[in-house]
Amino acid sequence: MSQRGLEQFGAYVKARELFDYVVADMEKLQRDPRCYRLITQQMGSADSICANIEEGYGRLSRIEYVRFLDIARGSARETQGDTNG
């Protein structure tokens, strides 16, 4: 699959946008040392969404591709956090 195809994959485009939003939000918290763990966790999980979509996209097997999309979905839930609390 080509890189151009990945750039047109809606979930990947949204994941990259989400990462940019998370980075912007976390910049506001960087001055508070109590937020260090939150910042690294949020940025890591948001980055993981993109990374897993990219890795899955590069796999030759559809089964592997779907597996990495599932992992990306888990990272998206982690980035979202608890919305019921």
C-alpha positions in Angstrom: 0.0 0.0 0.0 1.3 3.4 -0.8 1.9 6.3 1.6 -0.6 8.4 -0.4 -3.3 5.8 0.4 -2.5 6.1 4.1 -2.8 9.8 3.9 -6.3 9.4 2.5 -7.4 6.9 5.2 -9.9 8.9 7.3 -9.1 7.3 10.6 -5.4 8.0 10.1 -6.1 11.7 9.2 -8.3 12.0 12.3 -5.6 10.3 14.5 -3.0 12.8 13.3 -5.4 15.7 14.0 -6.1 14.3 17.5 -2.3 14.0 18.2 -1.9 17.7 17.3 -4.8 18.6 19.6 -3.4 16.6 22.5 0.0 18.2 22.1 -1.5 21.7 22.1 -3.6 20.8 25.2 -0.6 19.3 27.1 1.5 22.4 26.4 -0.8 24.3 28.7 0.0 21.9 31.5 3.8 21.7 31.1 4.5 24.2 33.8 2.9 22.1 36.5 5.3 19.4 37.6 2.4 17.3 38.9 1.1 16.9 35.4 4.3 15.2 34.0 2.9 11.7 34.1 -0.4 12.8 32.6 1.4 14.7 29.8 3.6 11.7 28.9 0.7 9.3 29.0 -1.6 11.4 26.9 1.0 12.2 24.3 2.2 8.6 24.2 -1.3 7.1 23.7 -2.2 9.6 21.1 1.0 8.9 19.2 0.4 5.2 19.5 -2.9 5.5 17.5 -1.0 6.9 14.5 2.0 4.5 14.9 -0.2 1.4 15.0 -2.3 2.5 12.0 1.0 3.1 10.1 2.5 -0.2 11.2 -0.6 -2.1 10.3 -0.8 -0.4 7.0 2.7 -1.6 6.2 1.8 -5.2 6.9 1.3 -7.7 4.0 -1.4 -9.6 5.8 -5.0 -8.3 6.2 -5.2 -10.2 9.5 -2.2 -8.3 10.8 -3.5 -5.0 9.5 -6.8 -5.5 11.3 -4.9 -6.5 14.5 -3.0 -3.2 14.4 -6.2 -1.3 13.8 -7.6 -2.9 16.9 -4.5 -1.9 18.9 -4.9 1.6 17.6 -8.5 1.6 18.8 -7.4 0.6 22.3 -4.9 3.5 22.3 -7.8 5.8 21.2 -9.8 4.7 24.2 -6.8 5.3 26.4 -6.4 8.8 25.1 -10.1 9.5 25.6 -9.9 8.4 29.2 -12.8 8.0 31.5 -15.8 9.9 30.2 -18.2 8.5 32.8 -16.3 9.8 35.9 
